[in-house]
Amino acid sequence: MQITIRYMASLRDRMGKREDILDLPDTIADSEALTAHLQTLDPAANALAHPAIRLILNDAIVPRPSAVKDGDTLAFCPPFTGG
Amino acid sequence: MATISITVSHDPIDSGARLDALAGADPDCGGLASFVGQVREEPGLVALELEHYPAVTEKALQTIAETAARKWDLHRAVIHHRVGRMEIGEVIVFVAATAPHRRAALDAVGYMIDLLKTEAPFWKQVHSNKGSHWVEARDTDRDAADYWTDQIASEDA
């Protein structure tokens, strides 16, 4: 399955890129399995596993863990700091 | 049914004009409360830059305003948030509410600004004369949002 992964704000700097489009094994069923997979590809992805990191899945803020499927876009977000 | 107004824009926010436009707009409301967040002067600070997650941000602000309108029986709930680069003194966010009585309007504004800080996907970056860094979320902001969330949960129970 193919998933688009976005890295927002400070995570973009940490990862050194805005997004990845990855072909992933179908055994990756949720955000946490995906995070673990990303950590095997790049140690910088350890930052994505921090419990304070929020998720936006296909234009909705979702809890961790959340199921992912082919064609999804998943954004990893540092804690929000608006206002 | 309350009137909800949400904008997220690069355009400067004229808070005085925004407030004037609301004064008297709801003649059956005795309370019009507002909050204006602006770029605070700090040593070395040159500018703030706000980025957000388009579409998700507006939806999050809409949910916050609708929740406030429902809880405090508002006639109007307003959130205008700026994104992009802002210099010291410039307005980042304008929040307002109208209600028949002051307490509801004041509490609703407190709720909306506290919730948007932790529940709407904005990120602040500081540009200073020493470089740039992302602003980290503060526990006090989390506590402020939790205060309202707990209060609403206890009243609904």
gemmi code that builds the backbone of each chain (N, CA, C; Angstrom):
import gemmi

chains = {
    "A": [
        ("MET", (0.843, -1.199, 0.000), (0.000, 0.000, 0.000), (0.880, 1.251, 0.000)),
        ("GLN", (0.291, 2.326, -0.525), (1.058, 3.567, -0.605), (0.473, 4.605, 0.358)),
        ("ILE", (1.345, 5.212, 1.147), (0.912, 6.228, 2.109), (1.799, 7.461, 1.961)),
        ("THR", (1.138, 8.625, 1.956), (1.887, 9.883, 1.957), (2.060, 10.332, 3.400)),
        ("ILE", (3.291, 10.626, 3.777), (3.593, 11.021, 5.150), (4.124, 12.444, 5.136)),
        ("ARG", (3.496, 13.286, 5.955), (3.938, 14.677, 6.037), (4.554, 14.950, 7.404)),
        ("TYR", (5.576, 15.779, 7.394), (6.258, 16.172, 8.637), (6.060, 17.669, 8.813)),
        ("MET", (5.386, 18.050, 9.906), (5.018, 19.447, 10.070), (5.995, 20.192, 10.993)),
        ("ALA", (6.180, 21.459, 10.693), (6.913, 22.414, 11.547), (8.282, 21.867, 11.968)),
        ("SER", (8.533, 21.749, 13.284), (9.865, 21.330, 13.740), (10.202, 19.911, 13.280)),
        ("LEU", (9.179, 19.081, 13.055), (9.460, 17.717, 12.577), (9.969, 17.721, 11.136)),
        ("ARG", (9.540, 18.737, 10.380), (10.061, 18.893, 9.015), (11.561, 19.168, 9.065)),
        ("ASP", (11.961, 20.037, 10.002), (13.387, 20.335, 10.160), (14.140, 19.091, 10.633)),
        ("ARG", (13.532, 18.370, 11.597), (14.182, 17.190, 12.168), (14.401, 16.111, 11.098)),
        ("MET", (13.374, 15.918, 10.264), (13.447, 14.876, 9.242), (14.197, 15.351, 7.993)),
        ("GLY", (14.319, 16.673, 7.840), (15.021, 17.211, 6.677), (14.223, 17.126, 5.399)),
        ("LYS", (12.899, 16.986, 5.520), (12.028, 16.917, 4.335), (10.593, 17.187, 4.753)),
        ("ARG", (9.787, 17.569, 3.761), (8.378, 17.874, 4.027), (7.516, 16.625, 4.039)),
        ("GLU", (7.836, 15.703, 3.142), (6.988, 14.504, 3.068), (7.705, 13.342, 2.424)),
        ("ASP", (7.146, 12.169, 2.648), (7.582, 10.939, 2.008), (6.357, 10.299, 1.369)),
        ("ILE", (6.554, 9.689, 0.225), (5.503, 8.845, -0.341), (6.090, 7.441, -0.375)),
        ("LEU", (5.565, 6.571, 0.500), (6.184, 5.267, 0.714), (5.277, 4.119, 0.302)),
        ("ASP", (5.893, 3.128, -0.323), (5.194, 1.853, -0.539), (5.480, 0.970, 0.658)),
        ("LEU", (4.456, 0.611, 1.371), (4.616, -0.077, 2.647), (3.986, -1.461, 2.596)),
        ("PRO", (4.518, -2.379, 3.408), (3.876, -3.694, 3.484), (2.483, -3.578, 4.104)),
        ("ASP", (1.554, -4.420, 3.629), (0.177, -4.356, 4.119), (0.063, -4.717, 5.596)),
        ("THR", (1.143, -5.288, 6.154), (1.103, -5.649, 7.579), (1.095, -4.414, 8.479)),
        ("ILE", (1.425, -3.254, 7.916), (1.389, -2.023, 8.712), (-0.055, -1.538, 8.755)),
        ("ALA", (-0.673, -1.722, 9.914), (-2.113, -1.479, 10.010), (-2.460, -0.146, 10.664)),
        ("ASP", (-1.531, 0.384, 11.455), (-1.885, 1.640, 12.132), (-0.687, 2.587, 12.248)),
        ("SER", (-0.976, 3.751, 12.825), (0.021, 4.819, 12.905), (1.252, 4.398, 13.699)),
        ("GLU", (1.052, 3.548, 14.699), (2.199, 3.184, 15.540), (3.120, 2.193, 14.824)),
        ("ALA", (2.521, 1.257, 14.077), (3.341, 0.345, 13.276), (4.095, 1.124, 12.193)),
        ("LEU", (3.396, 2.128, 11.659), (4.034, 2.972, 10.641), (5.202, 3.765, 11.250)),
        ("THR", (4.984, 4.302, 12.447), (6.056, 5.051, 13.122), (7.265, 4.146, 13.370)),
        ("ALA", (7.001, 2.938, 13.839), (8.093, 1.994, 14.103), (8.856, 1.685, 12.807)),
        ("HIS", (8.102, 1.543, 11.704), (8.747, 1.277, 10.408), (9.633, 2.461, 9.993)),
        ("LEU", (9.117, 3.673, 10.192), (9.895, 4.861, 9.831), (11.176, 4.959, 10.659)),
        ("GLN", (11.101, 4.501, 11.907), (12.287, 4.529, 12.779), (13.372, 3.584, 12.275)),
        ("THR", (12.962, 2.498, 11.610), (13.968, 1.585, 11.060), (14.660, 2.187, 9.837)),
        ("LEU", (13.965, 3.137, 9.182), (14.527, 3.754, 7.978), (15.450, 4.924, 8.322)),
        ("ASP", (15.130, 5.626, 9.435), (15.866, 6.849, 9.758), (15.769, 7.107, 11.267)),
        ("PRO", (16.897, 7.130, 11.966), (16.860, 7.379, 13.420), (16.181, 8.700, 13.785)),
        ("ALA", (16.196, 9.664, 12.870), (15.538, 10.950, 13.150), (14.050, 10.745, 13.415)),
        ("ALA", (13.500, 9.658, 12.892), (12.071, 9.373, 13.065), (11.719, 8.970, 14.489)),
        ("ASN", (12.729, 8.785, 15.341), (12.442, 8.531, 16.764), (11.584, 9.656, 17.346)),
        ("ALA", (11.788, 10.859, 16.815), (11.019, 12.011, 17.309), (9.515, 11.834, 17.057)),
        ("LEU", (9.173, 11.063, 16.031), (7.753, 10.874, 15.680), (7.029, 10.019, 16.717)),
        ("ALA", (7.797, 9.234, 17.469), (7.193, 8.302, 18.436), (6.846, 8.976, 19.756)),
        ("HIS", (7.284, 10.217, 19.952), (7.009, 10.903, 21.217), (5.493, 11.037, 21.415)),
        ("PRO", (5.013, 10.735, 22.634), (3.558, 10.750, 22.858), (2.897, 12.108, 22.639)),
        ("ALA", (3.680, 13.185, 22.676), (3.086, 14.512, 22.465), (2.816, 14.809, 20.990)),
        ("ILE", (3.362, 13.981, 20.097), (3.184, 14.219, 18.663), (1.749, 13.861, 18.262)),
        ("ARG", (1.081, 14.818, 17.591), (-0.309, 14.632, 17.167), (-0.344, 14.154, 15.724)),
        ("LEU", (-1.501, 13.597, 15.339), (-1.664, 13.071, 13.982), (-2.810, 13.765, 13.255)),
        ("ILE", (-2.587, 14.058, 11.979), (-3.680, 14.476, 11.105), (-3.744, 13.442, 9.984)),
        ("LEU", (-4.880, 12.777, 9.906), (-5.069, 11.724, 8.903), (-6.125, 12.182, 7.913)),
        ("ASN", (-5.711, 12.381, 6.670), (-6.645, 12.807, 5.618), (-7.504, 13.991, 6.053)),
        ("ASP", (-6.885, 15.025, 6.551), (-7.581, 16.262, 6.923), (-8.457, 16.162, 8.159)),
        ("ALA", (-8.158, 15.235, 9.057), (-8.843, 15.192, 10.349), (-7.816, 14.904, 11.434)),
        ("ILE", (-7.967, 15.597, 12.563), (-7.101, 15.310, 13.707), (-7.598, 14.016, 14.338)),
        ("VAL", (-6.693, 13.053, 14.482), (-7.097, 11.728, 14.983), (-6.209, 11.330, 16.166)),
        ("PRO", (-6.711, 10.421, 17.009), (-5.902, 9.964, 18.144), (-4.826, 8.978, 17.709)),
        ("ARG", (-3.893, 8.715, 18.615), (-2.904, 7.654, 18.418), (-3.313, 6.462, 19.279)),
        ("PRO", (-3.321, 5.258, 18.799), (-3.054, 4.914, 17.402), (-4.313, 5.093, 16.546)),
        ("SER", (-4.120, 5.257, 15.241), (-5.227, 5.267, 14.285), (-4.874, 4.352, 13.119)),
        ("ALA", (-5.890, 3.677, 12.607), (-5.682, 2.764, 11.480), (-5.299, 3.540, 10.225)),
        ("VAL", (-4.418, 2.965, 9.419), (-4.065, 3.573, 8.134), (-4.324, 2.566, 7.021)),
        ("LYS", (-4.595, 3.110, 5.824), (-4.861, 2.232, 4.681), (-4.277, 2.852, 3.415)),
        ("ASP", (-4.308, 2.058, 2.361), (-3.747, 2.489, 1.077), (-4.359, 3.831, 0.643)),
        ("GLY", (-3.506, 4.745, 0.250), (-3.975, 6.030, -0.267), (-4.088, 7.120, 0.788)),
        ("ASP", (-3.889, 6.760, 2.051), (-3.995, 7.760, 3.126), (-2.849, 8.767, 3.082)),
        ("THR", (-3.138, 9.962, 3.637), (-2.085, 10.935, 3.944), (-2.061, 11.108, 5.454)),
        ("LEU", (-0.902, 10.881, 6.051), (-0.761, 10.979, 7.508), (0.286, 12.049, 7.824)),
        ("ALA", (-0.133, 13.046, 8.606), (0.800, 14.109, 8.988), (1.186, 13.963, 10.451)),
        ("PHE", (2.473, 14.008, 10.726), (2.979, 14.019, 12.102), (3.146, 15.487, 12.521)),
        ("CYS", (2.533, 15.840, 13.660), (2.471, 17.245, 14.067), (3.041, 17.446, 15.466)),
        ("PRO", (3.980, 18.359, 15.636), (4.392, 18.733, 16.990), (3.189, 19.367, 17.707)),
        ("PRO", (3.230, 19.449, 19.037), (2.137, 20.113, 19.756), (1.841, 21.484, 19.152)),
        ("PHE", (0.558, 21.831, 19.116), (0.141, 23.068, 18.454), (0.497, 24.283, 19.323)),
        ("THR", (0.860, 25.386, 18.664), (1.297, 26.586, 19.394), (0.725, 27.858, 18.775)),
        ("GLY", (-0.575, 27.824, 18.473), (-1.187, 29.010, 17.877), (-1.566, 30.045, 18.916)),
        ("GLY", (-2.297, 31.044, 18.463), (-2.840, 32.064, 19.346), (-1.835, 33.111, 19.766)),
    ],
    "B": [
        ("MET", (-29.847, 30.076, 16.823), (-28.617, 29.599, 16.173), (-27.598, 30.735, 16.125)),
        ("ALA", (-26.430, 30.473, 16.695), (-25.398, 31.513, 16.746), (-24.778, 31.730, 15.362)),
        ("THR", (-24.326, 32.929, 15.131), (-23.558, 33.222, 13.929), (-22.090, 32.947, 14.229)),
        ("ILE", (-21.482, 32.092, 13.415), (-20.071, 31.738, 13.613), (-19.251, 32.362, 12.487)),
        ("SER", (-18.157, 33.002, 12.841), (-17.284, 33.598, 11.825), (-15.837, 33.181, 12.079)),
        ("ILE", (-15.265, 32.483, 11.106), (-13.903, 31.960, 11.233), (-13.084, 32.417, 10.013)),
        ("THR", (-11.916, 32.971, 10.246), (-11.003, 33.200, 9.119), (-9.571, 32.864, 9.536)),
        ("VAL", (-8.820, 32.349, 8.587), (-7.378, 32.147, 8.743), (-6.753, 32.787, 7.515)),
        ("SER", (-5.930, 33.816, 7.738), (-5.476, 34.610, 6.593), (-4.106, 35.218, 6.839)),
        ("HIS", (-3.420, 35.529, 5.746), (-2.138, 36.254, 5.839), (-2.360, 37.754, 6.054)),
        ("ASP", (-3.582, 38.214, 5.849), (-3.853, 39.653, 5.923), (-3.777, 40.160, 7.362)),
        ("PRO", (-3.241, 41.367, 7.573), (-3.228, 41.960, 8.911), (-4.645, 42.058, 9.481)),
        ("ILE", (-4.742, 41.931, 10.813), (-6.040, 42.009, 11.486), (-6.146, 43.376, 12.163)),
        ("ASP", (-7.157, 44.159, 11.788), (-7.430, 45.444, 12.440), (-8.434, 45.166, 13.559)),
        ("SER", (-7.904, 44.955, 14.778), (-8.788, 44.520, 15.869), (-9.802, 45.604, 16.236)),
        ("GLY", (-9.408, 46.872, 16.139), (-10.339, 47.962, 16.441), (-11.531, 47.951, 15.485)),
        ("ALA", (-11.228, 47.795, 14.214), (-12.298, 47.771, 13.208), (-13.185, 46.538, 13.398)),
        ("ARG", (-12.545, 45.426, 13.758), (-13.319, 44.188, 13.984), (-14.290, 44.374, 15.149)),
        ("LEU", (-13.771, 45.000, 16.214), (-14.609, 45.189, 17.402), (-15.737, 46.187, 17.109)),
        ("ASP", (-15.405, 47.268, 16.408), (-16.426, 48.263, 16.054), (-17.545, 47.629, 15.243)),
        ("ALA", (-17.158, 46.703, 14.368), (-18.159, 46.058, 13.508), (-19.115, 45.192, 14.323)),
        ("LEU", (-18.622, 44.691, 15.455), (-19.460, 43.817, 16.285), (-20.325, 44.609, 17.265)),
        ("ALA", (-19.846, 45.811, 17.655), (-20.584, 46.614, 18.636), (-21.955, 46.972, 18.053)),
        ("GLY", (-23.004, 46.554, 18.726), (-24.350, 46.872, 18.266), (-24.888, 45.928, 17.222)),
        ("ALA", (-24.073, 44.981, 16.776), (-24.528, 44.047, 15.737), (-25.611, 43.104, 16.268)),
        ("ASP", (-25.583, 42.857, 17.568), (-26.590, 41.980, 18.186), (-27.292, 42.778, 19.285)),
        ("PRO", (-28.336, 43.511, 18.930), (-28.981, 44.417, 19.895), (-29.551, 43.699, 21.116)),
        ("ASP", (-29.829, 42.400, 21.002), (-30.364, 41.662, 22.153), (-29.252, 41.133, 23.058)),
        ("CYS", (-28.017, 41.533, 22.786), (-26.894, 41.093, 23.616), (-26.336, 42.269, 24.427)),
        ("GLY", (-26.242, 42.068, 25.732), (-25.664, 43.101, 26.581), (-24.172, 42.937, 26.736)),
        ("GLY", (-23.638, 41.785, 26.283), (-22.209, 41.528, 26.445), (-21.514, 41.265, 25.126)),
        ("LEU", (-20.468, 42.019, 24.897), (-19.561, 41.752, 23.762), (-18.167, 41.685, 24.368)),
        ("ALA", (-17.566, 40.487, 24.357), (-16.224, 40.319, 24.926), (-15.253, 39.961, 23.815)),
        ("SER", (-13.999, 40.360, 24.008), (-13.008, 40.047, 22.967), (-11.635, 39.817, 23.587)),
        ("PHE", (-10.806, 39.110, 22.838), (-9.402, 38.935, 23.204), (-8.570, 39.179, 21.953)),
        ("VAL", (-7.472, 39.912, 22.130), (-6.549, 40.161, 21.019), (-5.175, 39.644, 21.419)),
        ("GLY", (-4.651, 38.721, 20.654), (-3.297, 38.220, 20.882), (-2.354, 38.899, 19.911)),
        ("GLN", (-1.242, 39.425, 20.424), (-0.317, 40.150, 19.558), (1.115, 39.699, 19.785)),
        ("VAL", (1.965, 40.011, 18.853), (3.370, 39.593, 18.953), (4.042, 40.378, 20.082)),
        ("ARG", (4.566, 39.651, 21.065), (5.163, 40.262, 22.251), (6.645, 40.579, 22.007)),
        ("GLU", (7.051, 41.751, 22.458), (8.459, 42.138, 22.329), (9.310, 41.308, 23.295)),
        ("GLU", (10.343, 40.723, 22.786), (11.290, 39.963, 23.608), (12.692, 40.292, 23.118)),
        ("PRO", (13.691, 40.138, 23.999), (15.052, 40.484, 23.582), (15.467, 39.740, 22.306)),
        ("GLY", (15.870, 40.486, 21.324), (16.386, 39.894, 20.095), (15.333, 39.484, 19.086)),
        ("LEU", (14.056, 39.512, 19.503), (13.012, 39.036, 18.582), (12.842, 39.992, 17.407)),
        ("VAL", (12.831, 39.424, 16.218), (12.645, 40.223, 15.016), (11.230, 40.046, 14.482)),
        ("ALA", (10.763, 38.798, 14.468), (9.416, 38.523, 13.940), (8.981, 37.136, 14.387)),
        ("LEU", (7.672, 36.920, 14.306), (7.119, 35.581, 14.493), (6.593, 35.117, 13.145)),
        ("GLU", (6.649, 33.807, 12.925), (6.051, 33.278, 11.703), (5.127, 32.134, 12.102)),
        ("LEU", (3.890, 32.233, 11.680), (2.889, 31.217, 12.008), (2.587, 30.394, 10.767)),
        ("GLU", (2.639, 29.089, 10.918), (2.159, 28.244, 9.829), (1.055, 27.342, 10.357)),
        ("HIS", (0.268, 26.795, 9.449), (-0.861, 25.980, 9.873), (-1.118, 24.874, 8.864)),
        ("TYR", (-2.149, 24.073, 9.160), (-2.506, 22.963, 8.284), (-3.843, 23.318, 7.640)),
        ("PRO", (-3.811, 23.899, 6.420), (-5.040, 24.405, 5.811), (-6.163, 23.363, 5.808)),
        ("ALA", (-7.358, 23.859, 5.912), (-8.594, 23.058, 5.956), (-8.796, 22.441, 7.339)),
        ("VAL", (-7.794, 21.797, 7.876), (-7.926, 21.208, 9.221), (-8.026, 22.329, 10.264)),
        ("THR", (-7.234, 23.377, 10.084), (-7.258, 24.494, 11.029), (-8.647, 25.124, 11.100)),
        ("GLU", (-9.194, 25.444, 9.928), (-10.508, 26.095, 9.892), (-11.564, 25.203, 10.544)),
        ("LYS", (-11.453, 23.901, 10.271), (-12.423, 22.954, 10.841), (-12.289, 22.912, 12.366)),
        ("ALA", (-11.064, 22.924, 12.861), (-10.836, 22.901, 14.313), (-11.385, 24.166, 14.966)),
        ("LEU", (-11.143, 25.324, 14.323), (-11.648, 26.590, 14.875), (-13.177, 26.610, 14.865)),
        ("GLN", (-13.759, 26.090, 13.792), (-15.224, 26.015, 13.687), (-15.795, 25.182, 14.840)),
        ("THR", (-15.171, 24.044, 15.107), (-15.638, 23.170, 16.194), (-15.535, 23.879, 17.540)),
        ("ILE", (-14.418, 24.586, 17.771), (-14.227, 25.316, 19.030), (-15.305, 26.397, 19.183)),
        ("ALA", (-15.548, 27.145, 18.105), (-16.542, 28.229, 18.170), (-17.951, 27.668, 18.360)),
        ("GLU", (-18.266, 26.577, 17.677), (-19.598, 25.977, 17.814), (-19.809, 25.441, 19.225)),
        ("THR", (-18.760, 24.852, 19.792), (-18.869, 24.335, 21.161), (-19.117, 25.477, 22.139)),
        ("ALA", (-18.385, 26.574, 21.956), (-18.571, 27.746, 22.819), (-19.983, 28.308, 22.673)),
        ("ALA", (-20.445, 28.396, 21.433), (-21.782, 28.965, 21.177), (-22.863, 28.129, 21.849)),
        ("ARG", (-22.686, 26.824, 21.791), (-23.677, 25.910, 22.382), (-23.639, 26.004, 23.912)),
        ("LYS", (-22.442, 25.981, 24.466), (-22.318, 25.946, 25.924), (-22.784, 27.238, 26.572)),
        ("TRP", (-22.435, 28.390, 25.965), (-22.739, 29.672, 26.612), (-23.908, 30.409, 25.937)),
        ("ASP", (-24.646, 29.716, 25.055), (-25.799, 30.327, 24.375), (-25.422, 31.656, 23.717)),
        ("LEU", (-24.327, 31.624, 22.981), (-23.855, 32.841, 22.317), (-24.763, 33.198, 21.151)),
        ("HIS", (-24.777, 34.472, 20.834), (-25.443, 34.901, 19.602), (-24.423, 34.971, 18.465)),
        ("ARG", (-23.152, 35.156, 18.863), (-22.113, 35.263, 17.842), (-20.781, 34.788, 18.408)),
        ("ALA", (-20.033, 34.043, 17.618), (-18.689, 33.612, 18.013), (-17.752, 33.875, 16.840)),
        ("VAL", (-16.646, 34.549, 17.137), (-15.746, 35.026, 16.071), (-14.304, 34.615, 16.385)),
        ("ILE", (-13.634, 34.014, 15.434), (-12.196, 33.760, 15.564), (-11.523, 34.142, 14.242)),
        ("HIS", (-10.654, 35.145, 14.317), (-9.833, 35.507, 13.152), (-8.385, 35.247, 13.534)),
        ("HIS", (-7.700, 34.410, 12.768), (-6.308, 34.071, 13.087), (-5.432, 34.394, 11.894)),
        ("ARG", (-4.325, 35.026, 12.178), (-3.401, 35.364, 11.099), (-2.321, 34.299, 10.988)),
        ("VAL", (-1.811, 34.086, 9.781), (-0.664, 33.213, 9.551), (0.365, 33.974, 8.721)),
        ("GLY", (1.581, 33.429, 8.653), (2.656, 34.108, 7.942), (3.532, 34.879, 8.913)),
        ("ARG", (4.263, 35.842, 8.369), (5.248, 36.568, 9.182), (4.633, 37.817, 9.819)),
        ("MET", (4.888, 38.010, 11.126), (4.336, 39.151, 11.859), (5.421, 39.790, 12.709)),
        ("GLU", (5.371, 41.098, 12.804), (6.368, 41.809, 13.603), (5.783, 42.237, 14.949)),
        ("ILE", (6.647, 42.728, 15.824), (6.240, 43.076, 17.195), (5.038, 44.019, 17.187)),
        ("GLY", (4.042, 43.647, 17.990), (2.842, 44.484, 18.107), (1.738, 44.113, 17.146)),
        ("GLU", (2.046, 43.340, 16.116), (1.004, 42.981, 15.154), (0.074, 41.930, 15.760)),
        ("VAL", (-1.182, 41.980, 15.328), (-2.196, 41.093, 15.883), (-2.073, 39.698, 15.263)),
        ("ILE", (-2.024, 38.700, 16.147), (-1.980, 37.300, 15.707), (-3.391, 36.724, 15.645)),
        ("VAL", (-4.191, 37.047, 16.668), (-5.515, 36.430, 16.736), (-6.508, 37.389, 17.380)),
        ("PHE", (-7.737, 37.366, 16.857), (-8.843, 38.150, 17.412), (-9.984, 37.192, 17.686)),
        ("VAL", (-10.419, 37.165, 18.940), (-11.516, 36.274, 19.342), (-12.597, 37.132, 19.980)),
        ("ALA", (-13.848, 36.887, 19.638), (-14.933, 37.670, 20.240), (-16.192, 36.834, 20.364)),
        ("ALA", (-17.047, 37.265, 21.296), (-18.337, 36.589, 21.495), (-19.365, 37.600, 21.947)),
        ("THR", (-20.606, 37.417, 21.514), (-21.702, 38.216, 22.048), (-22.699, 37.277, 22.718)),
        ("ALA", (-23.250, 37.794, 23.832), (-24.218, 37.009, 24.605), (-25.109, 37.992, 25.355)),
        ("PRO", (-26.276, 37.541, 25.794), (-27.170, 38.445, 26.525), (-26.500, 39.054, 27.756)),
        ("HIS", (-25.616, 38.289, 28.425), (-24.989, 38.792, 29.648), (-23.472, 38.618, 29.604)),
        ("ARG", (-22.760, 39.422, 30.409), (-21.304, 39.505, 30.278), (-20.577, 38.200, 30.597)),
        ("ARG", (-21.022, 37.487, 31.647), (-20.263, 36.323, 32.089), (-20.132, 35.294, 30.972)),
        ("ALA", (-21.240, 35.070, 30.271), (-21.206, 34.088, 29.184), (-20.231, 34.526, 28.090)),
        ("ALA", (-20.279, 35.822, 27.745), (-19.389, 36.318, 26.678), (-17.926, 36.205, 27.101)),
        ("LEU", (-17.643, 36.585, 28.361), (-16.254, 36.532, 28.847), (-15.737, 35.096, 28.915)),
        ("ASP", (-16.543, 34.202, 29.475), (-16.102, 32.808, 29.582), (-15.921, 32.175, 28.205)),
        ("ALA", (-16.813, 32.489, 27.302), (-16.728, 31.904, 25.956), (-15.436, 32.330, 25.256)),
        ("VAL", (-15.065, 33.593, 25.433), (-13.817, 34.072, 24.822), (-12.615, 33.367, 25.457)),
        ("GLY", (-12.645, 33.207, 26.777), (-11.567, 32.490, 27.460), (-11.445, 31.064, 26.958)),
        ("TYR", (-12.585, 30.422, 26.811), (-12.605, 29.045, 26.303), (-12.009, 28.986, 24.891)),
        ("MET", (-12.465, 29.875, 24.016), (-12.033, 29.795, 22.610), (-10.536, 30.035, 22.456)),
        ("ILE", (-9.981, 31.021, 23.169), (-8.546, 31.278, 23.004), (-7.723, 30.169, 23.654)),
        ("ASP", (-8.196, 29.648, 24.797), (-7.432, 28.574, 25.444), (-7.469, 27.285, 24.629)),
        ("LEU", (-8.638, 26.988, 24.044), (-8.732, 25.751, 23.255), (-7.965, 25.848, 21.947)),
        ("LEU", (-8.013, 27.019, 21.321), (-7.356, 27.090, 19.997), (-5.842, 26.948, 20.121)),
        ("LYS", (-5.303, 27.320, 21.284), (-3.850, 27.197, 21.467), (-3.380, 25.742, 21.445)),
        ("THR", (-4.248, 24.830, 21.866), (-3.814, 23.431, 21.937), (-4.532, 22.519, 20.952)),
        ("GLU", (-5.650, 22.996, 20.341), (-6.458, 22.099, 19.510), (-6.546, 22.490, 18.039)),
        ("ALA", (-5.918, 23.578, 17.653), (-5.924, 23.966, 16.236), (-4.475, 23.908, 15.731)),
        ("PRO", (-4.276, 23.280, 14.571), (-2.897, 23.036, 14.106), (-2.177, 24.274, 13.556)),
        ("PHE", (-1.730, 25.093, 14.500), (-0.840, 26.230, 14.187), (0.513, 25.943, 14.828)),
        ("TRP", (1.552, 26.464, 14.188), (2.894, 26.370, 14.798), (3.579, 27.720, 14.647)),
        ("LYS", (4.220, 28.142, 15.759), (4.917, 29.432, 15.778), (6.425, 29.226, 15.669)),
        ("GLN", (7.027, 30.048, 14.843), (8.484, 30.054, 14.746), (8.977, 31.456, 15.085)),
        ("VAL", (9.996, 31.525, 15.948), (10.581, 32.802, 16.331), (11.775, 33.090, 15.436)),
        ("HIS", (11.776, 34.272, 14.843), (12.965, 34.739, 14.125), (13.610, 35.805, 14.997)),
        ("SER", (14.849, 35.550, 15.435), (15.533, 36.525, 16.287), (16.868, 36.886, 15.641)),
        ("ASN", (17.573, 37.791, 16.305), (18.870, 38.181, 15.733), (19.939, 37.104, 15.955)),
        ("LYS", (19.519, 35.978, 16.608), (20.445, 34.847, 16.774), (20.062, 33.659, 15.903)),
        ("GLY", (19.018, 33.815, 15.117), (18.565, 32.706, 14.272), (17.087, 32.446, 14.470)),
        ("SER", (16.652, 31.243, 14.095), (15.231, 30.909, 14.173), (15.030, 29.635, 14.975)),
        ("HIS", (13.915, 29.594, 15.710), (13.569, 28.349, 16.395), (12.051, 28.237, 16.537)),
        ("TRP", (11.588, 26.996, 16.639), (10.163, 26.746, 16.820), (9.789, 26.930, 18.283)),
        ("VAL", (8.629, 27.526, 18.500), (8.123, 27.698, 19.870), (7.605, 26.354, 20.374)),
        ("GLU", (8.004, 26.020, 21.605), (7.522, 24.759, 22.192), (6.226, 25.004, 22.944)),
        ("ALA", (5.351, 23.978, 22.912), (4.087, 24.082, 23.642), (4.384, 24.190, 25.134)),
        ("ARG", (3.565, 24.983, 25.833), (3.768, 25.181, 27.270), (2.729, 24.385, 28.056)),
        ("ASP", (3.172, 23.854, 29.199), (2.243, 23.114, 30.062), (1.095, 24.001, 30.517)),
        ("THR", (1.367, 25.295, 30.707), (0.309, 26.196, 31.186), (-0.802, 26.324, 30.146)),
        ("ASP", (-0.450, 26.240, 28.857), (-1.479, 26.272, 27.812), (-2.328, 25.009, 27.862)),
        ("ARG", (-1.642, 23.877, 28.067), (-2.345, 22.596, 28.179), (-3.294, 22.625, 29.389)),
        ("ASP", (-2.788, 23.157, 30.518), (-3.593, 23.234, 31.735), (-4.824, 24.118, 31.524)),
        ("ALA", (-4.630, 25.225, 30.792), (-5.747, 26.152, 30.561), (-6.841, 25.471, 29.741)),
        ("ALA", (-6.436, 24.725, 28.707), (-7.420, 24.000, 27.881), (-8.104, 22.913, 28.700)),
        ("ASP", (-7.321, 22.229, 29.532), (-7.887, 21.156, 30.360), (-8.913, 21.700, 31.353)),
        ("TYR", (-8.675, 22.914, 31.848), (-9.606, 23.532, 32.800), (-11.010, 23.590, 32.196)),
        ("TRP", (-11.074, 24.085, 30.950), (-12.396, 24.217, 30.305), (-12.977, 22.854, 29.964)),
        ("THR", (-12.130, 21.976, 29.455), (-12.609, 20.651, 29.056), (-13.183, 19.916, 30.269)),
        ("ASP", (-12.469, 20.020, 31.412), (-12.944, 19.376, 32.638), (-14.249, 20.007, 33.106)),
        ("GLN", (-14.311, 21.330, 32.991), (-15.513, 22.028, 33.440), (-16.738, 21.600, 32.615)),
        ("ILE", (-16.553, 21.524, 31.307), (-17.659, 21.123, 30.435), (-18.050, 19.676, 30.732)),
        ("ALA", (-17.040, 18.828, 30.937), (-17.322, 17.408, 31.209), (-18.095, 17.258, 32.520)),
        ("SER", (-17.727, 18.037, 33.544), (-18.403, 17.898, 34.844), (-19.835, 18.431, 34.765)),
        ("GLU", (-20.055, 19.457, 33.938), (-21.414, 19.997, 33.809), (-22.311, 19.069, 32.996)),
        ("ASP", (-21.686, 18.354, 32.034), (-22.465, 17.425, 31.204), (-22.782, 16.137, 31.949)),
        ("ALA", (-21.978, 15.857, 33.014), (-22.150, 14.566, 33.715), (-23.465, 14.536, 34.498)),
    ],
}
model = gemmi.Model(1)
for chain_id, residues in chains.items():
    chain = gemmi.Chain(chain_id)
    for i, (resn, *xyz) in enumerate(residues, 1):
        res = gemmi.Residue()
        res.name, res.seqid = resn, gemmi.SeqId(i, " ")
        for name, pos in zip(("N", "CA", "C"), xyz):
            atom = gemmi.Atom()
            atom.name, atom.element = name, gemmi.Element(name[0])
            atom.pos, atom.b_iso = gemmi.Position(*pos), 0.0
            res.add_atom(atom)
        chain.add_residue(res)
    model.add_chain(chain)
structure = gemmi.Structure()
structure.add_model(model)
structure.setup_entities()
